[in-house]
């Protein structure tokens, strides 16, 4: 009895203690989580667990949207121990993440992230402060260097589309699951940027990684992820699917670590191949780990990029199939538009985007309705702030609801209906909508937005161009989706049908379907006999008169312009307008003709008709909008003599040879440092050599042209030849002299005469023969370099462009693609010319204009001193912080006008330009001078005025009419390299020196015209600062 009483008392005390503890914890929780005054309202939360059991498990974003209808666009929810403020509706989301971006830029603490990340190793997505800024800036600049947002990336995507199409064709029309194919194709794009390679679709490790990635995103956004974040100290000891998340993540990190180790084994510091290489090099330069440049963080950053660059885009493409199969009429309309603009054989390009407004609208509506990332990433208030009239204390987690933006009833006419008209104007033109935020916005906007847009457009158009997609009969596709971090379609199978190519037009037969050769020959014989009798009667003088009369009649009939051909000045028989052209400044003469005859006019240069295009809008129409119509080069007797067979180099080849050679050159040069951090280091090192050469000239006037030529040419030499030359190297100096002579003579009246009358000029002495002598001398030097490369070529370790070309030559079975030794010579010559002549001339013009405008030189000095100082080397990362200096460089390029006329194009088919008819085969010349000095585009076109590129706040402004590198498909392939060289050489020189000229000397601004526009010879003083 006593024992039973003791047990009862013990149980009573235990229950009393238990109730006390529970009440204590509840009161402590209530006191701890008491909201401050004017805190956003929200549903009543249970103690300790909050609202976690109220959240709809399948579609939490819908639950939060419903709460916004009750509590307003700013409301709060308690998820376990965490209080989160949700922001809904376009206007309020924009206020939070754009207008008040600095207040909500950081990520909050996250238990799952804390477990997979460590210390300062916060990857790209969950890091904060200076670490996040530095890592994001490094990632964007590095990936941009390796192709992000450039034509080379477009080519990589098109190549991956080809692989995807081949895999789809293997399904032979049967139903199949498209998920793995889309994941493979899309992931390979980011793999090329991060890891420097693509994976085969059958690669086991690659497939495992993609499977793990999808599962991780599903688990992270599930209720298990929510429970772990809310109660980490409990959940980490409990079994459940949340543990699978960490094991899968560890597997992904192991995969990335293996990639990093592989990169470290064959890393070439002078030639980084991808993001991992660049990170390892940067890691060695930043021993302080607080900026995140650690090996642990490299794996996590690479994984973040891989995740961001694959899952969302592939999921969007899956939603595209769902909606296009549900709405077959929309799929049909898209295909009709694609057929009309691109056809079914040519690969799509981003230049087609503006000509496919309906397709673009459908793609945007797929992104809106697909709603791939329903909630966006959580933010954190970095200080006490006010949002929507409510107080948001420092440290509060803030979650923008992108679902509420993409389905905002005040922004979309039919928010819950798939309606491409949301993005179309009354005339069927594409319309941008402010509330279209699938990539988020503000400072934490998706860093791969540009890449994703490019992938979505090219993949969708490439697939719909080749296939029609449909679902098996009787199957109704669900648009509900499965929600994790991303929202993916329910599993489905798709069938496809290959679309037949449109038939080529057939030749029409004659009326009787026959040719009568005997009858035609009899007529010809009778006519010949009659002419012989007539000439015998007419006599010798009459014969000569008749002969010349016949020539003139033949000339006028042969050269008679077709109807609606562009107008132009009257031309002499045989000679045309060749003697009207101003020899010293031909671009000025042609610009004046545009004032008389309009922006599309024609002149005759000897036997050739050439249509000139002037003004920004018309030049853009020709070389960008109608790029496919004017992509080829015309026949040129001079070029034909310089080049032979398939050996047309990079600049004068056409068709598939040009496409293949340009693509090879771009990818190869990028491999060897084009526009990436290793090239930046090479330019800075060459700047040091240039400074040492300048030191020898201090105190005395000197000609800067040879020194600048040496420095600039050495950059392209390192990429093409694999080495730099000493400034005293005799062969190097000979090459530069020959190059300068060629560039001058190719743009002179002598070259014009040669192209007009080749049969005569090739037998006549004159300066035009110097072009061929200089070319032969350059070819001999390049051949010697090639022979040197062949002696020590290691196919497993190519060192430069020549090495890779030689390797490709051995691999290539199709010689018609230009992979032969003869063409290698001319490709190297083209690269050497393009990579040195124009940049060198621009820097020379820079000195001219800064000496002529000393107040501008002083402002540049002051800005450089304030940002970089006098001792640190400049880097491309300094560029955004030097807006005035950047504006001055842009204005030097504009007024310097180094390539006044651009390269000739030829119409590949009959087309219309500016309302005029341009027959197939007509030569077309874009007048870049008329663009860079277009009075409709520039406030002070004829003045050196850096404010052209600055806004009211002093920030750099991009101008559409700024085309020193041309535009379209024939745009300068070394544009990125040239920009880096101009900025780094220019800033380095002005960091160290003040430039002036001889007293009483006025530097000229008119220039010497050849293929490039060069300053008249001048001398400068360089005073050390």
Buried (B, 14 or more C-beta within 10 A) or exposed (E): EEEEEEEEEEEEEEEEEEEEEEEEEEEEBEEEBEBEEEBBEBBEBEBBBBBBEBBEEEBBBEBBBEBBEEBBBBBBBBBBBBBBBBBBBBBBBBBBBBEBBEBBBBBBEBBBBEBBBEEBBBBBBBBBEEBBBBBBEBBBBBBBBBBBBBBBBBBBBBBBBBBBBEBBEEBEEEBBEBBBBBBBBBBBBBBBBBBBEBBEBEEEEBBBBBBBBBBBBBBBBBBBBBBBBBBBEEBEEEEEBBBBBBEBBEBBBEBBBEBBEEBEEEBBEBBBBBBBBBBBBBBEEBEEBEBBBBBBBBBBBBBBBBBBBBBBBBBBBBBBBBBBBBBEEBBEBBBEBBBEBBEEEEBBBBBBBEBBBBBBBBBBBBBBBBBBBBBBBBBBBBEEBEBBEBBBBEBBBBBBBBBBBBBBEEBBEEBEEBBBBBBBEEEEEBBEBEBBBBBBBBBBBBBBBBBBBBBBBBBBBBBBBBBBBBBEEEBEBEEEBBBBBBBBBEEBEBBBEEBEEEEEEEEEEEEEEEEEEEEEEEEEEEEEEEEEEEBEEEEEEEEEEEEEEEEEEEEEEEBEBEEEBBEBBEBEEBBBBBEBBEEEBBBBBBBEBBEEBBBBBBBBBBBBBBBBBBBBBBBBBBBBBBBBBBBBBBBBBBBEBBBEEBBBBBBBBBEEBBBBBBBBBBBBBBBBBBBBBBBBBBBBBBBEBBBEBBEEBEEEBBEBBBBBBBBBBBBBBBBBBBEBBEBEEEEBBBBBBBBBBBBBBBBBBBBBBBBBBBEEBBEEEEEBBBBBEBBEBBBBBBBEBBEBBEEEBEEEEBBBBBBBBBBBBEEBEEEEBBBBBBBBBBBBBBBBBBBBBBBBBBBBBBBBBBBBBEEBBEBBBEBBEEBBEEEEBBBBEBBEEBBBBBBBBBBBBBBBBBBBBBBBBBBBEEBEBBEBBBBEBBBBBBBBBBBBBBEEBBEEBEEBBBBBBBEEEEEBBEBEBBBBBBBBBBBBBBBBBBBBBBBBBBBBBBBBBBBBBEEEEEBEBEBBBBBBBBBEEBBBBBEEE
